Amino acid sequence: MRKSLKSLLLRASKWLPLRIIPLDGILRQSQRVSSAVASCIFLRDWKLEVLGRPQFFKHQIDLSRWPSQPSRWSFTARGVYAREDMFDGCKVLDLCCGDGSYSFLFFSDIAGTIDAVDRDRHALAYARRQFAAPNISYHEIDIVNEPLPSADYDFVIWNAAICYFGEQEIRQIMKKLIAAGKTGMKFCGMLPKANSWVDHKTEFRDRAAVDGFLRQYFGTVAVREVTEGSAVSFYFQASAPFKHAVSIISGVPE
Ligand SMILES: C[S@@+](CC[C@H](N)C(=O)[O-])C[C@H]1O[C@@H](n2cnc3c(N)ncnc32)[C@H](O)[C@@H]1O
């Protein structure tokens, strides 16, 4: 059936004016429209703050502007680094998932199940609309005060969110996420270098501070420092959690 359809299309293509339909030009124009709409959304949400100060970024804006703004590549890094070691059928916990784009665009093709968690119901409504997949479950959970949705995770991802919590809260969350991970779990994520953003409660001034913080909880830690235009980000990957130590750990370094 497939073969005969293919040969029919091949024969038809000899007679149809496929060469003169300007598909590449149409794609370019549609990208321009999409980039302009993305700019309007950015203006409405981040400059005019029509819906209040946003707590999460709609990465559709990056996706739509990337073809005309190559410097936007950096939004992909936290997805690529976090999935580096993922394997077919793995179980993923995406903490503070925001718009759900990372779970969908970077993890859903390889993970068996993904629990994507956020406390912001507007973010979750957006994520369910834009980035639904059969293997992603979106959960409305406050990760400080409520239990995590499941256990035995292979990967726990915490992207662009650690800074939004105070030191005591971070300690509580670390304890929970280590308890929810398998012994062989990997903990991956990204955070910006200290930039005094108004909503940040905890910031890390250099790579050594991130490394030192994670070494309280994990035996193996790697932290990359990446310059992204005017911003600097830290990407971490940690494994071999100290399961027994989570109850006695203290101190998030400056
Ligand atoms: C800057 S966004 C990061 C979103 C996404 N991980 C990304 O990389 O684009 C921070 C997210 O943390 C969520 N958040 C803040 N406090 C939370 C809490 N106590 N429990 C769950 N989510 C929380 C916010 O709602 C927001 O969506």
The ligand as a Gaussian input file, in Angstrom:
#p B3LYP/6-31G(d) Opt

LIG

0 1
 C       12.046000      30.376000      35.866000
 S       10.826000      29.144000      35.899000
 C       11.696000      27.753000      35.222000
 C       10.806000      26.924000      34.329000
 C       11.483000      25.819000      33.520000
 N       12.125000      24.833000      34.363000
 C       12.470000      26.387000      32.523000
 O       13.657000      26.012000      32.561000
 O       12.056000      27.204000      31.685000
 C       10.659000      28.751000      37.613000
 C        9.431000      27.882000      37.888000
 O        9.474000      27.468000      39.267000
 C        8.126000      27.344000      39.695000
 N        8.091000      27.307000      41.160000
 C        8.471000      28.277000      42.022000
 N        8.248000      27.896000      43.295000
 C        7.721000      26.635000      43.247000
 C        7.309000      25.694000      44.225000
 N        7.361000      25.974000      45.533000
 N        6.839000      24.497000      43.815000
 C        6.785000      24.195000      42.495000
 N        7.162000      25.053000      41.522000
 C        7.631000      26.262000      41.883000
 C        7.469000      28.575000      39.082000
 O        6.056000      28.452000      39.072000
 C        8.111000      28.611000      37.705000
 O        7.327000      27.952000      36.743000

